[in-house]
Amino acid sequence: MTGIATGLSPSAQSSLQTMPSTIALFSSSRRHGNTGQLMDRIASELNIEVVDLAAQRMSPYDYDHLNRDDDFEPLMQRVLAHDQIIFASPIYWYAVSPAMKVFLDRISDFLELPDLLPEGRRLRGKKAYVVCTSASDEPAVEFIGAFRETFSYLGMQFGGVVHVNCRDGYAPAGHDPAAATFTALVRQGGRAAG
């Protein structure tokens, strides 16, 4: 056997597999609102970076691509350096928040511009997750459907979703168990923790 001696049995060593590299993209009108608190709880457990899309300088999609000097391309390069991407947004009228919509629309730049196309293809095979909150017991079918279709189109794998009902605000005692279950799923790379 080669490698570093750890003093652990082979089964214990295999359980120490590192989590796939993960980044979270967050968008909400309130950074520390319900979705922000849920995402921060998850991020603290996973020890991952959370990018607040509202703090980025990103213009809406432009058919003429005259907006290439904003923050989108450098941000996308950071995202592409990870194996897993968490998309976090409250559910606003069955849809994502505005900054998340701009980010998703701008992915088209990486599918249309010849110099970015090879980079855009790197989305294929990446694992994508959704973190969301609303005032309902379940996430809107339309909301999750839009993500599923987007991930499928991009060749990404849908790893899972966590949704909590925040009708009465974010309540750690009631919502942290859902965050913990989701965290375990992300650690396992989308495979159900056993």
RASUL-V680036 format. One record per backbone hydrogen bond with DSSP energy under -0.5 kcal/mol. CO is the residue of the C=O (numbers start at 1). NH is the residue of the N-H. E is the energy in kcal/mol with one decimal. If there is no record, write none. Layout:
BEGIN
CO;NH;E, CO;NH;E
END
This chain:
BEGIN
9;13;-2.7, 10;14;-2.3, 11;15;-1.2, 12;16;-0.5, 13;16;-1.2, 14;17;-1.2, 21;83;-1.2, 21;84;-2.4, 22;49;-0.6, 23;86;-2.7, 24;26;-0.6, 24;51;-3.2, 25;88;-3.3, 26;53;-3.1, 27;90;-0.7, 30;33;-1.5, 33;37;-2.6, 34;38;-2.2, 35;39;-2.9, 36;40;-2.6, 37;41;-2.0, 38;42;-2.1, 39;43;-3.1, 40;44;-2.3, 41;45;-1.4, 42;46;-2.1, 43;47;-1.8, 43;48;-1.3, 49;24;-2.3, 49;51;-0.5, 50;52;-0.6, 51;26;-3.1, 51;53;-0.9, 52;55;-1.6, 53;56;-1.4, 56;58;-1.2, 57;71;-3.4, 62;65;-1.9, 65;68;-0.5, 67;70;-1.4, 71;75;-2.0, 72;76;-3.0, 73;77;-2.0, 74;78;-1.7, 75;79;-2.4, 76;80;-2.7, 77;81;-0.7, 78;81;-0.7, 79;82;-1.9, 83;127;-2.1, 84;23;-1.7, 85;87;-0.5, 85;129;-2.4, 86;25;-3.5, 86;88;-0.6, 87;89;-0.5, 87;131;-2.5, 88;27;-2.0, 90;92;-0.8, 91;93;-0.6, 92;95;-1.9, 95;92;-3.0, 97;101;-2.1, 98;102;-2.2, 99;103;-2.2, 100;104;-2.8, 101;105;-2.7, 102;106;-2.5, 103;107;-0.9, 104;107;-0.7, 105;108;-1.7, 106;109;-2.0, 106;110;-0.5, 107;110;-1.2, 108;111;-1.6, 108;112;-1.4, 109;113;-2.1, 112;114;-0.5, 113;116;-1.5, 113;117;-1.9, 114;118;-0.5, 116;119;-0.6, 116;120;-2.5, 117;121;-2.0, 119;122;-1.5, 120;123;-1.8, 121;124;-1.4, 123;126;-2.2, 126;157;-2.8, 127;85;-2.6, 128;159;-3.5, 128;160;-0.8, 129;87;-2.6, 130;162;-2.3, 131;89;-2.3, 132;164;-1.4, 133;91;-2.4, 134;166;-3.6, 140;144;-2.1, 141;145;-2.8, 142;146;-2.1, 143;147;-1.4, 144;148;-2.9, 145;149;-2.6, 146;150;-2.1, 147;151;-3.1, 148;152;-2.5, 149;153;-2.5, 150;154;-2.0, 151;155;-0.6, 151;156;-2.9, 152;155;-1.2, 155;125;-3.4, 157;128;-3.3, 157;159;-0.7, 160;130;-1.9, 162;132;-2.5, 164;134;-1.5, 164;166;-0.7, 166;169;-2.3, 170;172;-0.6, 171;174;-1.0, 171;175;-3.0, 172;176;-2.6, 175;178;-0.6, 175;179;-1.7, 176;180;-2.7, 177;181;-2.2, 178;182;-2.3, 179;183;-2.7, 180;184;-2.1, 181;185;-1.7, 182;186;-2.4, 183;187;-2.5, 184;188;-1.6, 185;190;-2.9, 186;189;-1.8, 188;191;-0.8
END
